[in-house]
Amino acid sequence: MIKWLKKWSYMIMLVGTGAVYLNSVDNWQVYAKPLMRIQSWYEDSGLGNLFAAGGGITEGGGSENSAGGQEGAAAGEDTGSGAGESGNVPGTGDVPDSDPAQNPGEGPSVVGEEGSHLPGEEGFGPTEGEAAGEGTADGSNGLPSGGETGEGTGASNENGAGTEPSAGGMPEEPSESSEPVYMAVEDDYFSDAVFIGDSRTVGMFEYGGLEETAAFYASTGLTVYKMFDSEIVSVPGEKRKISVEEALQQNAFAKIYLMIGINEMGTGTVESFLEAYKGAVAHLRELQPDAIIYLQGIIRVTSERSAQGDYINNEGIDARNEGIAQLADNETIFYLDVNPLICDETGGMIPDYTFDGVHLKAKYIEIWKDYLKSHAISS
């Protein structure tokens, strides 16, 4: 027996270490994408749900939550986007920003940013000087209101307040504006779209099924303050790193989807964030004058994560979302907010939908994607 243990001790230790890592650190994420593809093939072949008998996918996850949570779970049913163990598969395709086990997806358009930090980690976000508006293209006043009260939900304000554009191309004073008329589209709608954002957008790239359709200029740890300057992006078809600035100068897009803001929570104030965000949107308009710009509300965290007492909290997210929504003119700039579909009655992300309180699990990325597909504007 001892001789046998000596002979196989290395293999036993290797397998044991791998199992601990996959279960405790990686959450079996390495298998999420292959399993999603297998399930999709199984459903398309008419053989039924591959995991139905084993309970690998929890249909209508979040049924014990509010109606909003049930609606979100329903949106993810029969999509073929589930993977592996329902409670263990990360869903943004993204582990916490500081986890070295997480690598960006294997696409030419998504490159991880060096020196990034997880929300709540020391050194996370830009410096105080950056919070003052570094990297913005519009130093004008007229910030959207929203304050620091956290009263704005951002969830119900999809239509935003209509505004007249200023000389810099951004809204200044609220005015009457008709509600946008959205249409439902298929995946090919995103063939001329670009997704710009942080780790949550990296998750959309890895698990949204759009990696071969749309361009993704995203990086773990990206902030609005460094959005145009950081050399994190590879132009599709090339291997070199460039900045978002250069990428948008070299490529034309009909739609821009922006999801950014969680990494900035610990830096500056709501007002300084919104000033930088407003300048970033103005610069996107300068770089892509003909594009439809979709401003996506920052996805909330779970109520438990929000109550930890640090700067990552849903009150701060709501205050920022209220200001972001007011930048929409419902003509060329639109505000979209998936939060009502993925949050429970407490206003936080449904716990079953996340593996860390901040990022969506792989199979729930489909809810976000379906929401974008049902809120499209004809280009």
C-alpha positions as CSV (number, residue, x, y, z in Angstrom):
1,M,0.0,0.0,0.0
2,I,2.8,2.4,1.0
3,K,4.7,1.5,-2.2
4,W,1.6,2.2,-4.2
5,L,1.0,5.6,-2.5
6,K,4.6,6.6,-3.2
7,K,4.2,5.6,-6.8
8,W,1.0,7.6,-7.4
9,S,1.5,10.4,-4.8
10,Y,2.5,13.0,-7.4
11,M,-0.5,12.2,-9.6
12,I,-2.9,12.2,-6.6
13,M,-1.5,15.6,-5.5
14,L,-1.8,17.0,-9.0
15,V,-5.4,15.9,-9.4
16,G,-6.3,17.1,-5.9
17,T,-4.8,20.5,-6.4
18,G,-6.6,20.9,-9.8
19,A,-9.9,19.9,-8.2
20,V,-9.5,22.5,-5.4
21,Y,-8.5,25.2,-7.9
22,L,-11.4,24.5,-10.2
23,N,-14.0,24.3,-7.4
24,S,-12.7,27.2,-5.2
25,V,-11.0,29.6,-7.5
26,D,-12.0,29.1,-11.1
27,N,-15.6,27.9,-10.3
28,W,-15.2,25.4,-13.2
29,Q,-15.3,28.3,-15.6
30,V,-12.8,26.6,-17.9
31,Y,-15.5,24.2,-18.9
32,A,-18.3,26.7,-19.2
33,K,-17.9,27.6,-22.9
34,P,-17.4,24.0,-24.1
35,L,-20.5,22.8,-22.2
36,M,-22.5,25.7,-23.6
37,R,-21.6,24.7,-27.1
38,I,-22.4,21.0,-26.4
39,Q,-25.8,21.9,-24.9
40,S,-26.6,24.2,-27.8
41,W,-25.8,21.4,-30.3
42,Y,-27.9,19.0,-28.3
43,E,-30.9,21.2,-28.3
44,D,-30.5,22.1,-32.0
45,S,-30.4,18.4,-32.8
46,G,-33.7,17.9,-31.2
47,L,-32.4,15.4,-28.6
48,G,-33.5,17.6,-25.7
49,N,-31.7,19.4,-22.9
50,L,-28.4,17.7,-22.2
51,F,-28.5,18.5,-18.6
52,A,-32.2,18.1,-17.9
53,A,-31.9,14.7,-16.2
54,G,-28.9,15.7,-14.1
55,G,-30.1,19.1,-13.1
56,G,-27.1,20.8,-14.6
57,I,-29.2,23.9,-15.6
58,T,-31.7,25.4,-13.2
59,E,-34.5,26.6,-15.5
60,G,-36.0,29.8,-14.3
61,G,-33.2,30.3,-11.7
62,G,-34.3,32.9,-9.1
63,S,-37.8,31.7,-8.9
64,E,-37.7,32.3,-5.2
65,N,-37.0,36.0,-5.8
66,S,-39.2,38.8,-7.0
67,A,-41.2,39.0,-10.2
68,G,-38.3,40.9,-11.7
69,G,-36.0,38.0,-10.9
70,Q,-38.4,35.5,-12.4
71,E,-38.7,37.6,-15.5
72,G,-34.9,37.6,-15.9
73,A,-34.7,33.8,-15.4
74,A,-37.4,33.3,-18.0
75,A,-35.4,35.3,-20.5
76,G,-32.6,32.8,-20.1
77,E,-34.7,29.7,-20.6
78,D,-34.2,27.5,-23.7
79,T,-31.3,29.6,-24.9
80,G,-28.7,26.9,-24.8
81,S,-26.4,29.2,-22.8
82,G,-26.2,27.2,-19.6
83,A,-23.1,25.4,-18.6
84,G,-22.0,22.8,-16.2
85,E,-23.0,23.0,-12.5
86,S,-25.6,25.7,-12.2
87,G,-24.1,27.2,-9.0
88,N,-20.5,27.1,-10.0
89,V,-20.1,28.6,-13.5
90,P,-19.1,32.2,-13.6
91,G,-21.3,34.1,-15.9
92,T,-19.6,37.2,-17.1
93,G,-17.0,34.8,-18.4
94,D,-15.0,36.8,-15.9
95,V,-13.6,36.1,-12.5
96,P,-12.9,38.9,-10.0
97,D,-10.6,41.4,-11.6
98,S,-7.6,40.6,-9.4
99,D,-7.8,36.8,-10.0
100,P,-4.7,35.7,-12.0
101,A,-6.6,32.6,-13.0
102,Q,-8.9,34.6,-15.3
103,N,-7.6,35.3,-18.8
104,P,-9.5,37.4,-21.4
105,G,-11.3,35.5,-24.1
106,E,-9.4,34.2,-27.1
107,G,-10.5,37.0,-29.5
108,P,-8.3,39.5,-31.2
109,S,-10.4,42.4,-29.8
110,V,-10.2,41.7,-26.1
111,V,-7.0,42.2,-24.2
112,G,-6.5,42.2,-20.4
113,E,-5.1,45.4,-19.0
114,E,-2.0,45.1,-16.9
115,G,-2.2,46.4,-13.3
116,S,-5.9,46.2,-13.0
117,H,-7.7,45.8,-9.7
118,L,-10.8,44.2,-8.3
119,P,-13.4,46.6,-6.8
120,G,-12.6,46.9,-3.2
121,E,-8.9,46.2,-3.7
122,E,-6.3,48.7,-2.7
123,G,-5.1,50.7,-5.7
124,F,-8.3,50.0,-7.5
125,G,-9.5,52.7,-10.0
126,P,-7.7,55.8,-11.2
127,T,-5.9,58.3,-9.1
128,E,-7.4,61.4,-7.6
129,G,-6.0,63.5,-10.4
130,E,-7.6,61.2,-13.0
131,A,-10.9,61.7,-11.2
132,A,-10.7,65.4,-11.9
133,G,-11.5,64.6,-15.6
134,E,-8.2,63.3,-17.1
135,G,-8.9,61.6,-20.4
136,T,-12.1,63.5,-21.1
137,A,-12.8,65.4,-24.2
138,D,-15.4,67.8,-22.9
139,G,-14.6,70.2,-20.0
140,S,-18.0,72.0,-20.2
141,N,-20.4,72.4,-17.3
142,G,-24.0,71.3,-17.3
143,L,-23.6,68.0,-15.5
144,P,-26.7,65.8,-15.3
145,S,-28.3,65.8,-11.9
146,G,-28.4,62.7,-9.8
147,G,-26.3,63.8,-6.9
148,E,-25.1,61.4,-4.3
149,T,-28.5,60.7,-2.8
150,G,-28.8,57.4,-4.5
151,E,-32.5,57.9,-4.9
152,G,-32.5,57.5,-8.7
153,T,-33.0,53.9,-9.6
154,G,-31.7,54.1,-13.2
155,A,-33.7,50.9,-13.7
156,S,-37.0,52.5,-14.8
157,N,-35.5,55.4,-16.8
158,E,-34.8,53.7,-20.1
159,N,-36.1,56.5,-22.1
160,G,-34.0,59.2,-20.5
161,A,-34.7,62.9,-20.6
162,G,-34.6,64.5,-24.0
163,T,-32.0,67.2,-24.3
164,E,-30.7,69.7,-26.7
165,P,-27.1,69.0,-27.8
166,S,-24.4,71.6,-26.9
167,A,-21.6,72.7,-29.1
168,G,-19.6,69.8,-27.9
169,G,-22.2,67.4,-29.2
170,M,-23.6,66.5,-25.7
171,P,-26.9,67.5,-24.1
172,E,-27.0,70.5,-21.9
173,E,-30.6,71.6,-21.1
174,P,-33.5,69.1,-20.8
175,S,-36.3,69.4,-23.3
176,E,-39.3,67.4,-24.6
177,S,-38.3,64.3,-26.5
178,S,-40.4,61.4,-27.8
179,E,-39.9,58.0,-26.4
180,P,-37.7,55.7,-28.4
181,V,-39.3,53.0,-30.5
182,Y,-37.3,49.8,-30.0
183,M,-37.4,46.7,-32.2
184,A,-36.3,43.1,-31.7
185,V,-33.3,42.0,-33.7
186,E,-31.2,39.0,-34.3
187,D,-27.5,38.6,-33.6
188,D,-26.5,39.9,-37.1
189,Y,-27.6,43.4,-35.9
190,F,-24.3,43.6,-34.0
191,S,-22.2,42.9,-37.1
192,D,-21.3,46.6,-37.3
193,A,-21.4,47.2,-33.5
194,V,-18.6,47.7,-31.0
195,F,-18.8,46.9,-27.3
196,I,-16.6,49.1,-25.1
197,G,-16.2,48.4,-21.3
198,D,-14.7,46.7,-18.4
199,S,-14.8,43.2,-17.0
200,R,-18.5,42.9,-17.5
201,T,-18.1,43.5,-21.2
202,V,-15.3,41.0,-21.3
203,G,-17.9,38.6,-19.9
204,M,-20.3,39.5,-22.7
205,F,-17.5,38.7,-25.2
206,E,-16.7,35.4,-23.6
207,Y,-20.2,34.1,-23.1
208,G,-22.6,36.2,-25.1
209,G,-22.0,34.4,-28.4
210,L,-21.1,37.6,-30.2
211,E,-17.3,37.2,-30.3
212,E,-17.4,36.5,-34.0
213,T,-20.1,39.0,-34.9
214,A,-19.3,42.3,-33.0
215,A,-16.0,44.0,-32.1
216,F,-15.1,44.1,-28.4
217,Y,-12.8,46.8,-27.1
218,A,-12.8,45.8,-23.4
219,S,-10.4,45.2,-20.6
220,T,-10.7,44.0,-17.0
221,G,-10.2,47.1,-14.8
222,L,-10.9,49.7,-17.5
223,T,-12.2,53.0,-16.3
224,V,-13.8,56.0,-18.0
225,Y,-10.8,58.1,-17.1
226,K,-8.4,55.9,-19.1
227,M,-10.8,54.6,-21.7
228,F,-9.2,56.2,-24.7
229,D,-5.6,56.2,-23.5
230,S,-4.8,52.7,-22.3
231,E,-3.2,50.5,-24.9
232,I,-5.4,47.5,-24.3
233,V,-7.1,46.8,-27.6
234,S,-6.0,44.7,-30.5
235,V,-7.6,45.8,-33.8
236,P,-9.6,42.8,-35.3
237,G,-7.2,40.8,-37.5
238,E,-4.1,42.2,-35.9
239,K,-2.1,41.3,-32.8
240,R,-0.7,44.6,-31.7
241,K,-2.1,46.6,-28.8
242,I,-3.5,50.0,-29.4
243,S,-5.8,52.4,-27.6
244,V,-9.5,52.7,-28.0
245,E,-8.8,56.1,-29.5
246,E,-6.7,54.7,-32.3
247,A,-9.1,51.7,-32.8
248,L,-12.1,54.0,-33.3
249,Q,-10.1,56.2,-35.6
250,Q,-9.2,53.2,-37.8
251,N,-12.7,51.5,-37.8
252,A,-16.2,52.7,-38.5
253,F,-19.1,51.4,-36.5
254,A,-22.9,51.9,-36.8
255,K,-23.5,51.2,-33.1
256,I,-21.5,51.7,-29.9
257,Y,-22.4,49.9,-26.7
258,L,-20.8,51.4,-23.6
259,M,-20.8,49.6,-20.2
260,I,-18.4,51.2,-17.8
261,G,-18.5,52.7,-14.2
262,I,-18.1,49.9,-11.6
263,N,-14.3,50.4,-11.4
264,E,-14.6,54.1,-10.7
265,M,-16.8,53.8,-7.6
266,G,-13.9,54.4,-5.2
267,T,-12.5,57.4,-7.0
268,G,-13.8,61.0,-6.9
269,T,-17.5,61.8,-6.6
270,V,-20.7,61.2,-8.5
271,E,-20.3,64.6,-10.1
272,S,-16.6,64.0,-11.2
273,F,-17.5,60.6,-12.6
274,L,-20.4,62.0,-14.6
275,E,-18.3,64.8,-15.9
276,A,-15.7,62.3,-17.2
277,Y,-18.4,60.1,-18.5
278,K,-20.1,63.0,-20.3
279,G,-16.8,63.9,-21.9
280,A,-16.1,60.3,-23.0
281,V,-19.5,60.1,-24.7
282,A,-18.8,63.4,-26.5
283,H,-15.5,62.1,-27.7
284,L,-17.2,58.9,-28.9
285,R,-19.4,61.1,-31.0
286,E,-16.4,62.9,-32.4
287,L,-14.7,59.7,-33.3
288,Q,-17.9,58.0,-34.7
289,P,-20.2,60.8,-35.8
290,D,-22.7,58.5,-37.5
291,A,-23.0,55.8,-34.8
292,I,-26.0,55.1,-32.6
293,I,-24.6,55.2,-29.0
294,Y,-26.2,52.9,-26.4
295,L,-25.3,54.0,-22.9
296,Q,-25.8,51.0,-20.6
297,G,-26.7,51.5,-17.0
298,I,-24.1,50.1,-14.6
299,I,-25.1,46.7,-13.4
300,R,-25.9,46.6,-9.7
301,V,-24.3,44.2,-7.2
302,T,-26.1,42.0,-4.8
303,S,-27.6,43.6,-1.8
304,E,-25.2,41.6,0.4
305,R,-22.2,42.9,-1.5
306,S,-23.7,46.4,-1.4
307,A,-24.0,46.2,2.4
308,Q,-20.4,45.4,3.0
309,G,-19.8,49.1,3.8
310,D,-17.2,50.1,1.2
311,Y,-17.7,52.2,-1.9
312,I,-19.1,49.5,-4.1
313,N,-22.8,49.9,-3.2
314,N,-26.1,50.1,-5.1
315,E,-26.9,53.6,-3.9
316,G,-23.8,54.9,-5.6
317,I,-24.6,52.9,-8.7
318,D,-28.1,54.2,-8.9
319,A,-26.9,57.8,-8.5
320,R,-24.5,57.4,-11.4
321,N,-27.1,55.6,-13.6
322,E,-29.5,58.5,-13.0
323,G,-26.9,60.9,-14.5
324,I,-26.0,58.5,-17.3
325,A,-29.7,58.2,-18.3
326,Q,-30.0,62.0,-18.6
327,L,-27.3,62.0,-21.4
328,A,-29.7,60.2,-23.7
329,D,-31.4,62.3,-26.3
330,N,-33.5,59.4,-27.7
331,E,-32.3,60.3,-31.2
332,T,-28.8,59.1,-31.5
333,I,-28.0,58.4,-27.9
334,F,-30.1,55.9,-25.9
335,Y,-30.0,54.6,-22.3
336,L,-30.5,50.9,-21.7
337,D,-30.7,49.3,-18.3
338,V,-30.9,45.5,-17.8
339,N,-31.1,45.8,-14.0
340,P,-34.9,45.2,-13.7
341,L,-34.3,41.7,-15.3
342,I,-31.5,40.6,-13.1
343,C,-32.4,42.2,-9.7
344,D,-34.6,41.0,-6.9
345,E,-37.1,42.8,-4.6
346,T,-34.3,44.3,-2.6
347,G,-32.9,46.1,-5.7
348,G,-29.7,44.1,-5.8
349,M,-28.5,41.5,-8.3
350,I,-30.2,38.1,-7.7
351,P,-27.7,36.1,-5.7
352,D,-28.2,33.0,-7.8
353,Y,-27.2,35.0,-10.9
354,T,-23.7,35.8,-9.7
355,F,-20.6,34.0,-8.4
356,D,-19.0,36.9,-6.6
357,G,-21.8,39.4,-6.0
358,V,-20.5,41.6,-8.9
359,H,-20.4,39.6,-12.1
360,L,-23.0,37.6,-13.8
361,K,-22.7,33.8,-14.2
362,A,-22.2,32.5,-17.7
363,K,-25.7,31.3,-18.3
364,Y,-27.2,34.6,-17.2
365,I,-25.3,36.6,-19.8
366,E,-28.0,35.5,-22.2
367,I,-30.5,37.6,-20.3
368,W,-28.4,40.7,-20.9
369,K,-27.9,39.9,-24.5
370,D,-31.6,39.2,-25.1
371,Y,-32.4,42.5,-23.5
372,L,-30.1,44.3,-25.9
373,K,-31.6,42.4,-28.8
374,S,-35.1,43.6,-27.8
375,H,-34.0,47.2,-27.4
376,A,-32.5,48.0,-30.8
377,I,-32.9,51.1,-32.9
378,S,-33.0,50.9,-36.7
379,S,-29.7,52.2,-38.0
